[in-house]
């Protein structure tokens, strides 16, 4: 599966952005797609993930730092996952990466880089104060 991330940009604090991650290839069945970010001088960190077993059933997981502000969602028709980011803060500034992987158990949380096999290119989000 190839992943293509887009939607980054520059916003002021308090603003919103929506990132997209389009997948080319099979993501049916048990699958997880997630977002990670890497700020300058820092390690890449988990942001959010959505995991599913079928079209109707999915689970969302969020890092504490973005819970309540970010929402991850999935469009099955477009084979695309979105990350809606509201109330953005300067500390959200980073390069955002999407990632995905076929999984065996959709009931557990996947939040480590090693949990994911396919990665998209990064998209830069800059939040100014």
C-alpha positions in Angstrom: 0.0 0.0 0.0 1.3 3.4 -0.9 0.2 6.4 1.2 0.0 10.0 0.0 -0.3 12.7 2.7 -1.5 16.3 2.0 -3.1 19.2 3.6 -0.4 20.8 5.6 0.1 24.6 5.8 0.5 27.6 8.0 -2.1 28.8 10.4 -2.4 31.0 13.4 -2.9 29.6 16.9 -6.5 28.7 17.3 -7.0 27.8 13.7 -7.8 24.6 12.0 -6.4 22.3 9.3 -7.4 19.0 7.8 -4.8 16.5 6.7 -5.5 13.8 4.2 -3.9 10.4 3.7 -4.9 8.7 0.5 -4.1 5.0 0.2 -3.5 3.2 -3.1 -3.9 -0.5 -2.5 -5.9 -2.8 -0.4 -7.0 -1.6 3.0 -10.0 -3.8 3.4 -10.2 -6.2 6.3 -8.3 -5.6 9.5 -6.3 -2.4 9.0 -4.9 0.5 10.9 -3.9 3.9 9.7 -2.3 6.5 11.8 -0.7 9.9 12.0 2.6 10.7 13.6 4.5 14.0 13.8 8.0 15.1 14.3 8.8 18.6 15.5 12.3 20.1 14.9 14.8 18.6 17.2 12.4 16.0 18.6 11.6 12.4 18.0 8.6 11.3 16.0 5.6 10.8 18.1 2.2 9.2 17.8 -0.8 11.6 17.2 -3.8 9.5 16.3 -4.9 6.2 14.7 -8.0 4.6 13.3 -8.4 0.8 13.2 -11.1 -1.2 11.6 -12.3 -4.7 10.8 -15.0 -3.8 8.3 -16.8 -0.8 6.9 -19.1 -0.3 9.9 -16.7 -1.0 12.8 -13.8 1.2 13.7 -11.9 2.5 16.7 -10.1 5.8 17.2 -7.1 6.4 19.4 -5.5 9.7 20.3 -2.4 11.0 22.0 -3.3 12.9 25.2 -1.8 16.1 23.8 -4.4 16.2 21.0 -7.4 14.5 22.5 -10.5 16.7 22.2 -8.8 18.9 19.5 -8.0 16.4 16.7 -10.4 14.0 15.0 -9.3 11.1 12.8 -11.8 9.8 10.3 -12.1 7.5 7.4 -13.8 7.7 3.9 -14.0 4.1 2.7 -15.2 5.2 -0.8 -12.1 7.3 -1.3 -9.7 5.0 0.7 -8.6 8.1 2.5 -8.1 8.9 6.2 -8.4 12.4 7.5 -7.0 14.2 10.5 -9.1 17.2 11.4 -7.0 19.5 13.7 -8.8 22.2 15.6 -7.6 24.7 18.2 -4.1 24.4 16.9 -1.3 25.5 19.1 2.3 26.5 18.3 3.5 23.2 19.8 1.5 21.4 17.1 4.1 22.6 14.6 5.7 19.6 13.0 6.0 17.4 10.0 3.0 15.1 10.0 3.3 11.6 8.6 0.6 9.0 7.9 1.2 5.3 8.2 -0.7 2.1 7.7 -0.6 -1.6 8.1 -2.7 -4.7 7.9 -3.3 -6.0 11.4 -4.4 -9.3 13.0 -6.2 -7.8 16.0 -8.2 -4.7 15.5 -9.2 -4.6 19.2 -5.8 -3.4 20.4 -4.2 0.0 20.2 -1.4 0.6 17.6 0.6 3.7 18.5 4.3 2.7 18.0 6.2 3.4 14.8 7.1 -0.3 14.7 3.4 -1.1 14.5 3.2 0.4 11.1 4.6 -0.9 7.8 3.7 1.6 5.1 4.6 5.3 5.5 3.7 8.4 3.4 5.8 11.4 2.9 5.5 14.1 5.5 3.4 17.2 5.3 4.4 20.3 7.2 2.1 22.0 9.6 3.2 25.4 11.0 1.2 27.1 13.8 2.2 30.7 14.6 1.4 32.4 17.9 
